[in-house]
């Protein structure tokens, strides 16, 4: 019997009707201006936000548009995001066989998940996935933009940068694996304060300086730091694609959440 992890935030963060969800994603993607140049190589990694689609969807779409030309190349997605509801140390895999969204099932790569259990800090914790939105909101984008792929979902708790980097490093030379880091930026500052903090985060990311990512700069700071360490180890660059805040949607500048998207090629 196949065990599936059902959607927890469909109808809240994104549409729960399949046709409406298709339209929601298509509208976001259709609003992305074409990249100035032709990408010759498929992206290795994306950094994308994970708020409700009306808020962070336009920023996330800027990143997802860059994988669309290579939709047939990716066979696996390594998806890492913060655990908002369940505190734990390390990185949590799921025992499920598939994650479900209104667009259908996304099969998990069970062989690779089993192999990752040998890595320091990795264990199976279903509770860390059951209500977590940071991974789930990425799945409809991936379902719409990629062909058949398998998922390795890692909900990330308090963990060392070296442990996260070791997991990402396992797939770094594999062109069939896309790494996706799910993170929002500053939380609940005024718009001016948020933009100042988020610009510091942007500079740290562009400089691949994981030590400059403070605890108040990104909820997904642990997976983000791990990615930046891998980039620094490989002398790889990263491109800022978009920045924004919740005020872009709500108009409320008193208490905002920051968003950004980045591309590694």
Buried (B, 14 or more C-beta within 10 A) or exposed (E): EEEBBEBBBBEEBBBBEBEEBBEBBEEBBEEBEEBEEEBEEBBBBBBBBBBBBBBBBBBBBBBBBBBEBBBEBBBBBBBBBBBBBBEBEBBBBBEBBBBBBBBEBBBBBBEBBEEBEEBEBBBBBBBBBBEBBBBBBBBBBBBBBBEEBBBBBBBBBEBBBEBBBBBBBBBBEBEEBBBBBBBBBBBEBEBEBBBEBBBBBBEBBBEBBBEBBEEBBBBBBBBBBBBBBBBBEBEBEBBBBBBBBBBBBBEEBEBBBBBBBBBBB
